[in-house]
């Protein structure tokens, strides 16, 4: 370390990307500090995102399983089932607390200095933290993202009437009517939570279908399944204002053909995506100009236009996913320590934790067709999978796309109970340049959900066994 700096590396932001970068850098011998504005580490993901939402999703899935007759079909009779919302929220909070303390422990174990406060770049290699200046040879911006706003619809989480994803994780009671603006991952997951708890949920999506950007087979299938579960989905619809009165919230809707209507709700969740958290970081003073969307431009190695300053995760263009940020954080730390530090940005899996789950990696069929890439497609239904049949959860499919010539796997799209876990196998296969034949002739344990992947791969050569 240069005597002119307090640290070799200072990371601004203690989310998945920031804390992973800090731990890996310290493991590699760099004197490292991580500054976080929140009193707890873990960023949005751990505190008010991935972890609390998955706790609620799992709990409400158990509720739905016990309540909808699924267990009775196996001869398990539970009697009347109810929910204790206070206990559920306490469990969610306890899970978050346990994990945030775990990151603190990892910092101590690896010798990462934890700094608390709002950080702002103060020139070359310097950061101001609550009035105190700290210097480092290298800086990493890992401040994540915030819920996107919607003009005319003012979010006030404290009031609990118009909320964003943070507010929707802690509603004090189950609303009778919940309107969700946005049919993406966040909207569908939180809409599912409150729908299972008893709310009448309406999803308002601007695009022609929910889950924009995903493969059309996923979008069509999930529309049907979520509608069957009781969610009302209004696609090709937009909201530009909200009126709150004694009867609740009134949302004027405009559909693609120009017709208008009104949707009434007790609570509105604004889930229109996320925006980079780059405001008031001192980017200008550091010589960094964000793009029109507020994202920090970086090269393939995470370097910004300012010497010695890097950026990762949601503050840069790309999928706003915790695991992308985590991989980028580890890679930057390794590069600073003289190692290669690799991230394949073409293979970042995406998962939606509804029931059933959705998972995807690589190219969609629509993108391959638009780019004129010769391909073959194969789809295997979970209905024909023995483990899914035994578990009574047969909704969904595995869809594989491979190059028509080489047979290399170009994309995978899954709807099913274990989709989020299953996608890892295909992602790893694609990372090593596997062909569909490689997957097809790899032995898969029986009976497992993953056999559906093998069958889909066999189907690309017309040799699937169970369909």
C-alpha positions as CSV (number, residue, x, y, z in Angstrom):
1,X,0.0,0.0,0.0
2,X,1.2,3.5,-0.8
3,X,1.9,5.5,2.3
4,X,-0.2,8.3,0.8
5,X,-3.4,6.3,1.0
6,X,-5.4,4.9,3.9
7,X,-6.4,1.8,2.0
8,X,-5.5,-0.1,-1.2
9,X,-9.2,-0.4,-2.0
10,X,-12.3,1.4,-0.8
11,X,-15.7,0.1,-1.9
12,X,-18.7,2.4,-1.7
13,X,-21.8,0.2,-1.0
14,X,-22.2,-2.9,1.1
15,X,-24.6,-4.9,-1.1
16,X,-23.8,-8.2,-2.8
17,X,-21.4,-6.7,-5.2
18,X,-19.7,-4.4,-2.7
19,X,-19.3,-6.8,0.2
20,X,-18.2,-9.7,-2.1
21,X,-15.6,-7.4,-3.7
22,X,-14.3,-6.3,-0.2
23,X,-14.0,-9.9,1.1
24,X,-12.3,-11.2,-2.0
25,X,-9.9,-8.2,-2.1
26,X,-9.0,-8.8,1.6
27,X,-8.5,-12.5,0.9
28,X,-5.9,-11.5,-1.7
29,X,-3.9,-9.3,0.6
30,X,-5.3,-5.8,-0.2
31,X,-6.0,-3.5,2.7
32,X,-9.7,-3.0,2.1
33,X,-12.6,-0.9,3.5
34,X,-16.2,-0.9,2.6
35,X,-18.5,2.1,3.4
36,X,-22.2,1.6,3.7
37,X,-24.9,4.3,4.5
38,X,-27.3,1.8,6.0
39,X,-26.7,0.6,9.6
40,X,-26.7,-3.0,8.2
41,X,-24.7,-4.5,5.4
42,X,-26.2,-6.5,2.5
43,X,-27.7,-3.7,0.4
44,X,-31.2,-3.7,-1.1
45,X,-31.0,-7.4,-1.8
46,X,-30.6,-8.5,1.8
47,X,-32.4,-5.7,3.6
48,X,-35.4,-4.9,1.5
49,X,-35.2,-7.1,-1.6
50,X,-34.3,-10.6,-2.5
51,X,-34.1,-12.1,1.0
52,X,-37.2,-10.7,2.7
53,X,-39.3,-11.2,-0.4
54,X,-38.2,-14.9,-0.7
55,X,-39.1,-15.4,3.0
56,X,-42.6,-14.1,2.3
57,X,-42.9,-16.1,-0.9
58,X,-41.9,-19.3,0.8
59,X,-44.2,-18.8,3.8
60,X,-47.2,-17.9,1.6
61,X,-46.5,-20.9,-0.7
62,X,-46.7,-23.1,2.4
63,X,-50.0,-21.4,3.3
64,X,-51.4,-21.9,-0.2
65,X,-50.2,-25.6,-0.3
66,X,-52.0,-26.3,3.0
67,X,-55.1,-24.4,2.0
68,X,-55.9,-25.3,-1.6
69,X,-56.3,-29.0,-1.1
70,X,-52.9,-30.0,-2.5
71,X,-51.9,-31.6,0.8
72,X,-55.3,-33.3,1.1
73,X,-54.6,-35.0,-2.2
74,X,-51.7,-36.8,-0.4
75,X,-53.9,-37.8,2.5
76,X,-52.7,-35.0,4.8
77,X,-55.6,-33.3,6.4
78,X,-54.7,-30.0,8.1
79,X,-58.1,-28.6,9.0
80,X,-58.7,-24.8,8.7
81,X,-55.6,-22.8,8.0
82,X,-55.0,-19.2,8.9
83,X,-52.1,-16.7,8.8
84,X,-50.5,-14.8,11.6
85,X,-49.2,-11.7,9.8
86,X,-47.3,-10.4,12.7
87,X,-45.4,-13.7,13.2
88,X,-44.7,-13.9,9.5
89,X,-43.2,-10.4,9.4
90,X,-41.1,-11.2,12.5
91,X,-39.8,-14.3,10.8
92,X,-38.9,-12.2,7.7
93,X,-37.1,-9.6,9.9
94,X,-35.2,-12.2,11.9
95,X,-34.0,-13.8,8.7
96,X,-32.7,-10.5,7.4
97,X,-31.0,-9.7,10.8
98,X,-29.3,-13.1,10.9
99,X,-27.8,-12.6,7.4
100,X,-26.7,-9.0,7.9
101,X,-24.9,-10.0,11.1
102,X,-23.3,-12.8,9.1
103,X,-21.7,-10.4,6.6
104,X,-20.4,-8.3,9.6
105,X,-18.8,-11.5,10.8
106,X,-17.3,-12.2,7.4
107,X,-15.8,-8.7,7.3
108,X,-14.2,-9.2,10.7
109,X,-12.9,-12.7,9.7
110,X,-11.3,-11.4,6.6
111,X,-10.0,-8.1,8.0
112,X,-12.3,-5.7,6.0
113,X,-12.7,-2.3,7.6
114,X,-16.3,-1.4,7.8
115,X,-17.1,2.3,7.6
116,X,-20.6,3.7,8.1
117,X,-22.1,6.9,6.6
118,X,-23.0,8.5,3.3
119,X,-20.0,8.5,0.9
120,X,-19.2,11.1,-1.7
121,X,-16.3,11.1,-4.2
122,X,-14.0,14.1,-3.3
123,X,-11.5,13.9,-6.1
124,X,-8.7,11.6,-7.2
125,X,-8.6,8.6,-4.8
126,X,-10.5,10.5,-2.0
127,X,-13.9,9.9,-0.5
128,X,-15.8,12.1,2.0
129,X,-17.7,10.1,4.6
130,X,-19.8,12.2,6.9
131,X,-17.3,15.1,6.8
132,X,-14.2,12.9,7.1
133,X,-11.9,12.3,4.1
134,X,-10.6,8.8,3.4
135,X,-8.2,7.9,0.6
136,X,-7.6,4.8,-1.4
137,X,-5.4,3.7,-4.3
138,X,-8.5,2.3,-6.0
139,X,-12.2,3.0,-5.5
140,X,-15.2,0.9,-6.5
141,X,-18.7,2.3,-6.8
142,X,-21.3,-0.3,-5.8
143,X,-24.2,1.7,-4.6
144,X,-26.9,-0.4,-6.3
145,X,-30.3,0.8,-7.3
146,X,-33.6,2.3,-6.1
147,X,-37.2,1.7,-7.0
148,X,-38.1,3.5,-10.2
149,X,-40.7,6.3,-9.9
150,X,-43.8,6.8,-12.0
151,X,-44.9,10.3,-12.9
152,X,-48.3,11.2,-11.3
153,X,-48.1,8.4,-8.8
154,X,-46.5,9.5,-5.6
155,X,-45.0,6.8,-3.4
156,X,-45.3,7.2,0.4
157,X,-44.3,4.0,2.2
158,X,-45.0,5.5,5.6
159,X,-48.7,6.1,4.7
160,X,-48.9,2.5,3.3
161,X,-51.4,3.4,0.5
162,X,-49.1,3.9,-2.5
163,X,-45.9,2.0,-1.9
164,X,-42.9,0.7,-3.7
165,X,-41.2,-2.7,-3.3
166,X,-39.8,-1.7,0.1
167,X,-43.2,-0.7,1.5
168,X,-44.9,-3.8,0.1
169,X,-42.6,-6.0,2.2
170,X,-44.1,-4.6,5.4
171,X,-47.8,-3.8,5.0
172,X,-49.4,-3.9,8.4
173,X,-52.5,-5.7,7.1
174,X,-53.7,-7.6,4.1
175,X,-55.4,-5.1,1.7
176,X,-58.7,-6.2,0.2
177,X,-57.7,-4.8,-3.2
178,X,-54.1,-4.5,-4.3
179,X,-53.2,-2.9,-7.6
180,X,-49.7,-3.6,-8.9
181,X,-48.3,-1.3,-11.6
182,X,-45.7,-3.4,-13.4
183,X,-45.8,-7.0,-14.5
184,X,-42.1,-7.7,-14.1
185,X,-40.3,-9.8,-11.6
186,X,-40.9,-7.6,-8.5
187,X,-44.6,-7.0,-9.3
188,X,-45.4,-10.7,-9.9
189,X,-43.5,-11.9,-6.8
190,X,-45.0,-9.4,-4.4
191,X,-48.4,-9.6,-6.1
192,X,-48.3,-13.4,-5.5
193,X,-47.4,-12.9,-1.8
194,X,-50.4,-10.7,-1.1
195,X,-52.7,-12.6,-3.4
196,X,-52.0,-15.8,-1.4
197,X,-52.6,-13.8,1.8
198,X,-56.1,-12.9,0.6
199,X,-55.8,-9.7,-1.4
200,X,-57.6,-9.3,-4.7
201,X,-54.6,-8.5,-6.9
202,X,-54.7,-6.7,-10.3
203,X,-51.5,-6.5,-12.3
204,X,-51.3,-3.5,-14.7
205,X,-48.6,-4.1,-17.4
206,X,-47.6,-1.6,-20.1
207,X,-46.3,-4.2,-22.5
208,X,-48.5,-6.7,-24.4
209,X,-47.7,-9.4,-21.8
210,X,-46.1,-9.8,-18.4
211,X,-42.4,-10.4,-18.0
212,X,-41.1,-8.2,-20.8
213,X,-37.8,-9.4,-22.3
214,X,-38.4,-13.1,-21.5
215,X,-39.1,-15.8,-24.0
216,X,-42.7,-15.7,-25.4
217,X,-43.4,-19.2,-24.2
218,X,-42.6,-18.2,-20.6
219,X,-44.7,-15.1,-20.9
220,X,-47.7,-16.9,-22.3
221,X,-47.5,-19.8,-19.8
222,X,-47.1,-17.6,-16.8
223,X,-50.0,-15.4,-17.8
224,X,-52.3,-18.4,-17.8
225,X,-50.9,-19.9,-14.6
226,X,-51.0,-16.6,-12.6
227,X,-54.5,-15.9,-13.9
228,X,-55.6,-19.4,-12.8
229,X,-54.1,-18.5,-9.3
230,X,-56.5,-15.6,-9.1
231,X,-54.4,-12.6,-10.3
232,X,-56.1,-10.3,-12.7
233,X,-53.7,-9.2,-15.5
234,X,-54.3,-6.1,-17.5
235,X,-51.7,-6.0,-20.3
236,X,-51.2,-3.2,-22.8
237,X,-52.3,-0.8,-20.1
238,X,-50.8,2.3,-18.5
239,X,-51.3,4.5,-15.5
240,X,-50.3,8.2,-15.4
241,X,-52.0,9.4,-12.2
242,X,-53.5,8.3,-8.9
243,X,-56.2,9.8,-6.8
244,X,-56.5,9.0,-3.1
245,X,-59.8,9.5,-1.3
246,X,-61.9,7.9,1.4
247,X,-62.7,5.0,-0.9
248,X,-59.1,4.1,-1.6
249,X,-56.9,4.8,-4.6
250,X,-58.3,5.4,-8.1
251,X,-56.1,4.7,-11.1
252,X,-57.1,6.0,-14.5
253,X,-56.1,3.3,-17.1
254,X,-55.3,3.8,-20.8
255,X,-55.1,0.7,-23.0
256,X,-53.4,0.3,-26.4
257,X,-56.5,1.2,-28.4
258,X,-56.8,4.5,-26.5
259,X,-59.8,3.4,-24.4
260,X,-59.8,4.5,-20.8
261,X,-61.2,3.0,-17.6
262,X,-60.5,3.3,-13.9
263,X,-59.1,0.8,-11.4
264,X,-59.9,1.1,-7.7
265,X,-57.6,-0.3,-4.9
266,X,-56.9,-0.1,-1.2
267,X,-53.2,-0.3,-1.8
268,X,-51.1,0.4,-4.9
269,X,-47.7,-1.1,-5.5
270,X,-45.5,0.8,-8.0
271,X,-43.2,-1.9,-9.4
272,X,-42.0,-0.3,-12.7
273,X,-38.4,-1.4,-12.3
274,X,-35.4,0.1,-10.7
275,X,-33.0,3.0,-11.4
276,X,-29.3,3.4,-10.6
277,X,-28.4,4.9,-7.2
278,X,-25.9,7.4,-8.6
279,X,-27.3,10.7,-7.3
280,X,-25.1,12.9,-5.2
281,X,-22.1,10.7,-5.4
282,X,-19.7,13.4,-6.6
283,X,-19.3,11.8,-10.0
284,X,-18.8,15.1,-11.7
285,X,-16.0,16.1,-9.3
286,X,-14.3,12.7,-10.0
287,X,-14.6,13.2,-13.8
288,X,-17.3,10.7,-14.4
289,X,-20.3,11.5,-16.6
290,X,-23.3,9.1,-16.2
291,X,-25.4,8.4,-19.3
292,X,-29.0,9.6,-19.8
293,X,-30.4,6.8,-17.6
294,X,-28.0,7.7,-14.7
295,X,-25.8,4.6,-15.3
296,X,-22.1,4.9,-15.0
297,X,-20.3,3.9,-18.3
298,X,-17.6,1.2,-17.8
299,X,-15.3,-0.8,-20.0
300,X,-15.2,-4.6,-20.0
301,X,-13.1,-4.6,-16.9
302,X,-15.3,-2.4,-14.8
303,X,-13.2,0.7,-15.2
304,X,-14.9,4.1,-15.4
305,X,-13.5,7.1,-17.2
306,X,-11.7,8.2,-14.0
307,X,-8.4,6.7,-13.3
308,X,-8.5,4.2,-10.4
309,X,-12.3,4.3,-10.1
310,X,-14.4,1.2,-10.9
311,X,-18.2,0.6,-10.9
312,X,-20.2,-2.6,-10.8
313,X,-23.7,-4.0,-10.5
314,X,-26.9,-1.9,-10.8
315,X,-25.1,1.4,-11.3
316,X,-23.9,0.1,-14.7
317,X,-25.8,-1.1,-17.7
318,X,-26.9,-4.7,-17.6
319,X,-29.3,-7.0,-15.7
320,X,-30.1,-5.6,-12.3
321,X,-29.4,-8.8,-10.4
322,X,-27.5,-9.5,-7.2
323,X,-25.5,-12.4,-8.6
324,X,-24.2,-10.3,-11.5
325,X,-23.0,-7.6,-9.1
326,X,-21.4,-10.3,-6.9
327,X,-19.5,-11.9,-9.8
328,X,-18.4,-8.4,-11.0
329,X,-17.2,-7.5,-7.5
330,X,-15.1,-10.7,-7.2
331,X,-13.7,-10.1,-10.6
332,X,-12.6,-6.5,-10.0
333,X,-11.0,-7.6,-6.7
334,X,-9.0,-10.3,-8.5
335,X,-8.0,-7.9,-11.3
336,X,-6.6,-5.4,-8.8
337,X,-4.6,-8.3,-7.2
338,X,-3.1,-9.2,-10.6
339,X,-5.4,-12.1,-11.4
340,X,-7.6,-12.5,-14.6
341,X,-11.0,-11.8,-13.0
342,X,-13.6,-13.1,-15.5
343,X,-17.3,-12.5,-15.9
344,X,-19.3,-13.8,-18.8
345,X,-22.0,-11.2,-19.2
346,X,-23.8,-13.3,-21.8
347,X,-24.6,-16.0,-19.2
348,X,-26.3,-14.3,-16.3
349,X,-29.3,-16.4,-15.3
350,X,-32.6,-14.7,-14.3
351,X,-35.1,-16.2,-11.9
352,X,-38.7,-15.3,-11.0
353,X,-39.7,-16.8,-7.6
354,X,-43.4,-17.2,-8.3
355,X,-45.1,-20.6,-8.1
356,X,-44.1,-22.2,-10.3
357,X,-40.7,-20.6,-10.7
358,X,-39.3,-19.1,-13.9
359,X,-35.7,-19.3,-14.9
360,X,-33.8,-18.3,-18.1
361,X,-30.3,-18.0,-19.4
362,X,-28.9,-17.0,-22.8
363,X,-30.9,-16.1,-25.9
364,X,-34.6,-16.1,-26.4
365,X,-36.2,-17.8,-29.5
366,X,-37.5,-14.4,-30.6
367,X,-34.0,-12.8,-30.4
368,X,-32.4,-15.7,-32.4
369,X,-35.1,-15.3,-35.0
370,X,-34.7,-11.6,-35.3
371,X,-30.9,-11.9,-35.6
372,X,-31.2,-14.6,-38.3
373,X,-29.3,-17.2,-36.2
374,X,-30.1,-20.8,-37.4
375,X,-31.4,-22.7,-34.4
376,X,-33.4,-25.7,-33.3
377,X,-35.8,-25.7,-30.3
378,X,-37.0,-28.5,-28.0
379,X,-39.6,-28.3,-25.2
380,X,-40.2,-31.0,-22.7
381,X,-43.3,-30.7,-20.4
382,X,-42.9,-31.1,-16.6
383,X,-46.1,-33.1,-16.8
384,X,-44.0,-36.0,-18.3
385,X,-41.4,-35.7,-15.5
386,X,-41.7,-38.5,-12.9
387,X,-40.5,-36.4,-9.9
388,X,-42.9,-33.6,-10.8
389,X,-45.7,-36.1,-11.2
390,X,-44.9,-37.7,-7.8
391,X,-44.8,-34.3,-6.2
392,X,-48.1,-33.2,-7.8
393,X,-46.5,-30.1,-9.4
394,X,-46.5,-30.7,-13.1
395,X,-47.0,-27.2,-14.4
396,X,-44.3,-25.9,-16.8
397,X,-41.6,-27.0,-19.2
398,X,-38.0,-27.0,-20.1
399,X,-37.2,-25.3,-23.4
400,X,-33.7,-25.6,-25.0
401,X,-32.4,-23.7,-28.0
402,X,-29.3,-24.8,-29.8
403,X,-27.4,-23.8,-32.9
404,X,-28.7,-25.6,-35.9
405,X,-25.1,-26.4,-37.1
406,X,-22.8,-26.8,-34.1
407,X,-25.5,-28.0,-31.6
408,X,-24.1,-25.6,-29.0
409,X,-26.7,-24.5,-26.5
410,X,-27.7,-20.9,-27.1
411,X,-30.5,-20.5,-24.5
412,X,-32.7,-22.2,-21.9
413,X,-36.1,-21.3,-20.5
414,X,-37.8,-23.1,-17.7
415,X,-41.1,-22.9,-15.9
416,X,-41.4,-25.3,-13.0
417,X,-41.1,-26.0,-9.3
418,X,-37.3,-26.1,-9.2
419,X,-36.6,-23.8,-12.2
420,X,-34.3,-21.5,-10.2
421,X,-32.1,-24.4,-9.2
422,X,-32.2,-26.3,-12.5
423,X,-31.0,-23.3,-14.5
424,X,-27.5,-23.6,-12.9
425,X,-26.8,-26.8,-14.7
426,X,-27.6,-25.3,-18.1
427,X,-25.7,-22.1,-17.3
428,X,-22.6,-24.1,-16.5
429,X,-22.9,-26.3,-19.6
430,X,-23.1,-23.2,-21.7
431,X,-20.1,-21.6,-19.9
432,X,-18.1,-24.6,-21.0
433,X,-19.4,-24.6,-24.6
434,X,-21.5,-27.7,-24.3
435,X,-23.7,-29.0,-27.0
436,X,-27.2,-30.3,-26.6
437,X,-25.7,-33.8,-27.2
438,X,-23.3,-33.3,-24.3
439,X,-26.3,-32.6,-22.0
440,X,-28.4,-35.4,-23.5
441,X,-25.7,-38.0,-22.8
442,X,-24.8,-36.9,-19.3
443,X,-26.3,-39.2,-16.8
444,X,-29.0,-37.6,-14.7
445,X,-30.2,-39.1,-11.4
446,X,-33.7,-40.5,-11.4
447,X,-36.2,-39.4,-10.3
448,X,-35.3,-35.7,-10.4
449,X,-36.7,-32.6,-12.0
450,X,-33.4,-32.2,-13.8
451,X,-34.2,-35.2,-16.0
452,X,-36.5,-32.8,-17.9
453,X,-33.3,-31.0,-19.0
454,X,-31.9,-34.2,-20.4
455,X,-35.2,-35.0,-22.1
456,X,-35.3,-31.6,-23.7
457,X,-31.8,-32.1,-25.0
458,X,-32.6,-35.5,-26.3
459,X,-35.6,-34.0,-28.0
460,X,-33.4,-31.8,-30.2
461,X,-32.4,-34.9,-32.0
462,X,-35.8,-36.4,-31.9
463,X,-34.9,-39.0,-29.3
464,X,-36.7,-37.9,-26.1
465,X,-37.8,-41.0,-24.2
466,X,-40.8,-40.0,-22.2
467,X,-42.8,-38.0,-24.7
